[in-house]
């Protein structure tokens, strides 16, 4: 996707891009959760069927017939990034939201977010979310220390602090917990890889000139964590892409922040991420993954051993028994 495909004249306040692949059982629930965004002339909703092999396209066509601001596109399977980039190339909204077709917005989220969009020109709007497990357990990610404040203003170091889990971890790399101003991401695209959300968000933060960002301190998104999710399955490609995502994260943090604590936590996250990949690779048995893990960890032994202080014992345990 090239920037020349981006809409020059914004016809809508918001474009919602929804990639859909084999989600026939979830798509209608997800669309209906958009509430007041449906049949709203200020909003366009683009469903991109990414070569589904089930009845997702049929469900999407029915939705298109039901709501006058929903358009459906079908393309050959290319993956989540490909579908998002395709949808964004068609977007005519002042803001763009990349929504997942098997999740949902919470009640009142659509109205709260639209009100925010109509009253701001911020490059980024972030919000909290609920992680809903298959057993019904709900984990809420918001700033609980400032629970009485509905909106917070965060600087880049604040975002990195939460992204790295230094404090509460209420800002994830996950794209559906963010709405971007279209002009602020016109030079960006989702990389053709797994774990593309973190890479996209880090790319955004690195190139964006804003000093502060808005966070709505409410769980406005429902992330349904399913056992069949691609994020829970391992393969050589996914492990290689996870390492690439970690590399991007570390490089971007080192470029953006000089805060020693943030830099050290970035290295720790990087280190633990590679250790976890090494553990997962015992089932995948990829030589390529093993070589890359060894190269990265052994070439940075000095930094990693420097950071052992304060690490939990299991990290040392994993390190000494993995290498």
C-alpha positions in Angstrom: 0.0 0.0 0.0 1.3 3.4 -0.9 0.5 6.8 0.6 -0.9 7.9 -2.8 -3.9 5.7 -2.1 -4.9 7.6 1.0 -8.0 9.7 0.6 -7.2 13.4 0.1 -10.7 14.7 1.0 -12.0 13.3 4.2 -15.7 12.6 3.7 -16.3 11.0 7.1 -15.4 11.7 10.7 -14.4 8.0 11.2 -13.5 5.0 9.1 -13.8 1.6 10.8 -11.7 -1.0 9.1 -12.7 -4.6 10.0 -10.7 -7.5 8.5 -12.7 -10.7 8.5 -11.3 -14.2 8.1 -13.4 -17.3 9.1 -15.4 -15.4 11.7 -18.9 -16.4 10.7 -19.8 -17.1 14.3 -18.6 -13.8 15.7 -18.9 -11.1 12.9 -22.6 -10.2 13.5 -22.0 -9.8 17.3 -19.0 -7.6 16.6 -20.8 -5.4 14.1 -23.8 -5.0 16.4 -21.6 -3.8 19.2 -20.8 -0.7 17.2 -24.1 0.6 18.3 -24.7 4.3 17.3 -22.0 4.0 14.6 -24.3 1.9 12.5 -26.4 3.9 9.9 -24.4 7.0 11.0 -23.6 9.2 8.0 -20.5 10.6 9.7 -19.0 7.1 9.8 -18.0 4.5 7.2 -17.6 0.9 8.1 -15.5 -1.3 5.8 -15.5 -5.0 6.2 -12.6 -6.7 4.3 -13.2 -10.4 3.8 -9.7 -11.8 3.5 -10.5 -15.0 1.5 -12.6 -16.7 4.2 -13.3 -20.4 3.6 -16.5 -20.4 5.8 -19.6 -18.2 5.5 -18.0 -15.0 6.7 -18.6 -13.3 3.4 -22.2 -14.3 3.3 -22.7 -12.9 6.8 -20.9 -9.7 5.8 -23.1 -9.2 2.8 -26.2 -9.6 5.0 -24.8 -6.9 7.3 -24.1 -4.7 4.3 -27.7 -5.0 3.3 -28.9 -4.1 6.8 -26.8 -1.0 7.5 -26.4 1.8 4.9 -22.9 2.8 6.0 -21.4 -0.7 5.8 -19.4 -1.7 2.7 -18.0 -5.1 2.1 -14.9 -6.0 0.1 -13.5 -9.4 -0.8 -9.9 -10.2 -1.5 -7.6 -13.2 -1.7 -6.2 -14.3 1.6 -3.2 -12.2 2.5 -3.3 -12.1 6.3 -4.4 -9.5 8.9 -1.9 -6.8 7.9 -2.8 -7.1 4.2 -6.6 -6.8 5.0 -6.0 -3.8 7.2 -3.8 -2.0 4.7 -6.3 -2.7 1.9 -9.1 -1.2 4.1 -7.1 1.8 5.0 -6.3 2.5 1.4 -10.0 3.0 0.8 -10.6 5.0 4.0 -12.3 8.4 3.8 -12.4 9.2 7.5 -10.7 12.0 9.4 -9.9 9.2 11.9 -9.4 5.5 11.3 -10.1 2.6 13.7 -8.8 -0.9 13.1 -11.4 -3.2 14.7 -11.2 -7.0 15.1 -14.1 -9.0 13.8 -14.2 -11.5 16.7 -14.2 -8.9 19.5 -16.7 -6.1 20.5 -17.1 -2.6 21.8 -18.5 -2.3 25.3 -21.8 -0.7 26.0 -21.7 3.1 25.4 -18.2 2.9 23.9 -19.4 4.0 20.4 -21.0 7.2 21.8 -18.1 8.0 24.1 -15.5 7.6 21.3 -17.5 9.5 18.7 -18.0 12.4 21.1 -14.2 12.4 21.6 -13.5 12.3 17.9 -15.8 15.2 17.1 -14.2 17.4 19.8 -10.5 16.8 19.1 -7.8 16.9 16.5 -5.4 14.6 18.5 -3.2 12.3 16.5 -4.1 9.4 18.8 -7.0 8.4 21.1 -6.3 5.4 23.4 -8.7 3.6 25.7 -8.9 0.7 28.2 -10.2 -2.7 27.6 -11.5 -5.9 29.1 -9.8 -9.2 28.4 -12.5 -11.9 28.5 -11.3 -15.5 29.0 -13.2 -18.6 27.9 -14.2 -19.4 31.5 -15.8 -16.0 31.9 -13.0 -14.4 33.8 -12.6 -10.7 33.0 -9.3 -8.8 33.4 -9.7 -5.1 33.1 -6.9 -2.9 31.9 -7.3 0.8 32.8 -5.3 3.1 35.1 -6.7 1.9 38.4 -4.6 4.3 40.4 -6.5 7.2 38.8 -9.7 5.4 38.5 -11.8 8.5 39.2 -10.4 10.3 36.2 -12.2 9.5 32.9 -9.5 11.0 30.7 -5.7 11.1 31.2 -3.0 12.9 29.2 0.1 10.8 28.7 3.5 11.7 27.4 5.5 9.2 25.3 7.5 8.0 28.3 4.2 7.4 30.1 3.1 5.2 27.2 6.3 3.3 27.0 6.2 2.8 30.8 2.8 1.1 30.4 3.6 -0.7 27.2 6.6 -2.3 28.9 4.6 -3.2 31.9 6.7 -1.2 34.3 3.6 0.0 36.2 0.1 -1.2 35.5 0.4 -2.2 31.8 -2.9 -0.5 30.7 -1.5 0.6 27.3 -0.9 -2.5 25.1 0.5 -2.6 21.6 -2.9 -3.9 20.5 -4.3 -1.8 17.6 -8.1 -2.1 18.5 -7.5 -0.1 21.7 -6.5 2.9 19.7 -8.0 5.3 17.1 -5.6 7.2 14.9 -6.0 10.5 13.0 -5.7 9.5 9.4 -3.1 12.1 8.4 -0.9 11.0 11.3 -0.4 7.5 9.9 -0.5 8.3 6.2 3.1 7.2 5.8 2.7 4.1 7.8 1.3 0.6 7.0 1.0 -2.6 8.9 4.0 -4.9 8.3 3.3 -8.2 6.6 4.0 -10.3 9.7 2.4 -11.7 12.8 2.5 -9.5 15.9 2.1 -6.5 13.6 0.2 -4.4 16.1 3.2 -3.7 18.3 5.4 -2.9 15.4 2.8 -0.5 13.9 2.3 1.3 17.2 6.0 1.6 17.9 6.5 3.0 14.3 3.7 5.5 15.0 5.2 6.7 18.3 8.7 7.0 16.8 7.7 9.2 13.9 4.9 11.2 15.6 5.8 14.7 16.8 3.1 15.1 19.4 4.2 15.5 23.0 1.0 14.3 24.7 -1.7 11.7 23.9 -5.2 11.2 25.2 -6.2 8.0 27.1 -9.9 7.4 28.0 -9.7 5.6 31.3 -12.6 3.2 30.7 -12.7 -0.4 29.4 -14.3 0.5 26.0 -13.1 -2.6 24.1 -13.9 -6.3 24.8 -11.0 -8.6 23.8 -12.3 -12.2 23.7 -9.3 -14.5 24.3 -10.1 -17.8 22.5 -8.0 -21.0 22.6 -8.1 -21.2 18.8 -6.6 -17.7 18.3 -3.6 -17.4 16.1 -1.8 -15.5 18.8 -1.8 -18.7 21.0 -0.4 -21.0 18.4 3.3 -21.4 17.6 5.1 -22.0 14.3 8.5 -21.2 12.9 7.1 -18.1 11.1 5.3 -16.8 14.1 8.3 -17.2 16.4 10.6 -15.5 13.8 8.0 -12.7 13.5 7.8 -12.3 17.3 11.6 -11.8 17.4 11.3 -9.2 14.7 8.6 -7.5 16.7 10.9 -7.5 19.8 13.8 -6.1 17.7 11.6 -3.2 16.5 10.4 -2.5 20.0 13.9 -2.3 21.4 15.3 -0.2 18.5 12.3 2.3 18.7 12.5 2.6 22.5 16.2 3.3 22.4 15.5 6.0 19.7 12.6 7.6 21.6 13.7 7.6 25.3 16.7 8.4 27.3 15.0 7.5 30.6 17.3 4.8 32.2 14.5 2.9 33.8 12.6 2.7 30.5 15.7 1.7 28.6 16.5 -1.1 31.1 12.9 -2.3 31.1 13.0 -2.5 27.3 16.1 -4.6 27.5 14.4 -6.8 30.1 11.3 -7.3 28.0 13.5 -8.0 25.0 15.5 -10.6 26.9 12.5 -12.3 28.5 10.8 -12.3 25.1 13.6 -14.2 23.6 13.8 -16.6 26.5 10.1 -17.3 26.0 10.6 -17.9 22.3 13.4 -20.3 23.1 11.0 -22.2 25.4 8.2 -22.3 22.7 10.8 -23.5 20.2 11.3 -26.7 22.1 8.0 -27.8 20.6 8.5 -26.2 17.2 12.1 -27.4 16.9 13.1 -24.8 14.3 16.9 -24.5 13.6 16.4 -21.0 12.3 14.7 -19.8 15.5 17.3 -21.5 17.6 20.2 -19.9 15.8 18.6 -16.5 16.0 17.9 -16.8 19.7 21.4 -17.9 20.4 23.0 -15.1 18.3 20.9 -12.3 19.9 21.3 -13.5 23.5 24.9 -14.5 23.4 25.9 -11.3 21.6 24.3 -9.3 24.4 25.4 -11.3 27.4 27.0 -8.4 29.2 23.8 -6.3 29.2 21.6 -9.2 30.2 23.7 -10.3 33.1 23.9 -6.6 34.2 20.1 -6.7 34.4 19.8 -9.9 36.3 19.6 -7.9 39.5 16.0 -7.8 40.5 14.9 -10.5 38.1 12.8 -13.3 39.4 14.6 -16.6 40.0 12.7 -18.4 37.2 14.4 -16.2 34.6 17.8 -17.3 35.7 16.6 -20.8 35.8 15.3 -20.7 32.3 18.4 -19.0 31.0 20.9 -21.5 32.5 18.8 -24.5 31.3 18.0 -23.1 27.8 21.6 -22.2 26.9 
